[in-house]
Amino acid sequence: MDCIFCKIINGDIPSRKAYEDENCYAFHDINPQSPVHILVIPKEHIASADGICAENSACVAKIFEAIPKIARDAGLTNGYRIISNCGDDACQSVKHLHFHIMGGRKLPENMG
């Protein structure tokens, strides 16, 4: 598979890891849009939110259980934003489901 996020999970491409468990991998974005910008990806390849189904939704639930811990460990104690782009019109640049955790300052309302 030629998925950059799968290559990051496998260690073929280096990343600055923020968190890892059996379901997901989180790493710092190389082009941060806020002081804290972490991507959280499922270890199972799911192309986008459109690919979530009964067979893999438990993995996504586990990601959302991990997000508060990841945010807390990153020092986001006053709130954060979770963003997931789905498809070309939403500017999804990597076709592997991922969630952006963004924070570290008051974020603009129209950012997202």
N, C-alpha and C positions, 0 to 999 in steps of 0.2 A: 504494500500500500504506500502511496506517495503522500501521506498526510503528515504535515510538519508537526502537529501535536502528537500524533502517534510516535513519531521519531523522538520527540522530547520525552515522552513517557518511557520509551525504551532506552533512553540515555544516548541515542545516536547524535542528538543535538544538545549542547549544553544549555542549562537554564539555571536561574537563581531560585531554588526551591523555597517555598514558603510553608508547604504542608504536603503530607502524603499519607494515605491509608490504602486499604485494599480496594476501595472504590474510586478514589479520585486522586488527582495530582494538582497542586496549586503552585504557581510560580509568578514572579514579578514580571510585569509587562516590560518589554525592551523599549517601548515608546510611551511612557506613562502620560496619562492625561490629567492626573491629579497627584498630589504628594504620595499617596498610597494607591497603587493600581496593580491588583493581583488577578490573574486569570485562574479559574478553577475549571478543570476538565475531567470528564469521566474517563476512566481507564479503558472502558469499552468504547469502541468507535461508534458514535451516534452522530449522523451528519448535522443535525440541527434540531430545534425544538419540534419540528414537523416529524422527526423520526422517533419521538418518545411514544412508547406503546406499553401495553400491559406486560410484555416480557422484559422491558428494561426500565420501567418507571421506578422500581425500588432503588436502582442505582442513583437516579436523579434525586429521590427523597433523601438518600444518604448524603449526597452533596449538600443539600440544604440543611441537613443536620450539622455538617462540618463548617459551613460558612460562618456562623457566629463565632466559633473557636478561631478560625483563620483571621477574622476581622479583629477579634480581641487580641490575639497574639501580635497583630500588626499595629496595635495601639489605637485602633478605631473605637474609642469609648464614647464619642459624641454623635455617632451615626455614620452611616455609609450607604452607598447606592449599589444595587445589584442590577446589572444589565446583561441581556442576552439578545443578540441580533439573530434574525432568522431570515435567510434568503438574500438575494441580490439587492432588492429594493431597500432592505434594512442595512445594507453594506456589510453583510457577513463576509469577512475576508478569508477566513479559514473554515472549511466545511467539516468541522468537528465541533459538536456542541460545546459551548464554553460560556462561563459566567464571569463577567468583570465585577470585581469588588473595588469600588472607588471611594476614596475619602481622604481624610487628613486636613480638610479645610471645609468651609461652607461652599457647597457646590452650587453652580448656577441652576436655576429651575429648568432652563431649556437645554441643559447638557444631558445627553443620554441617548 
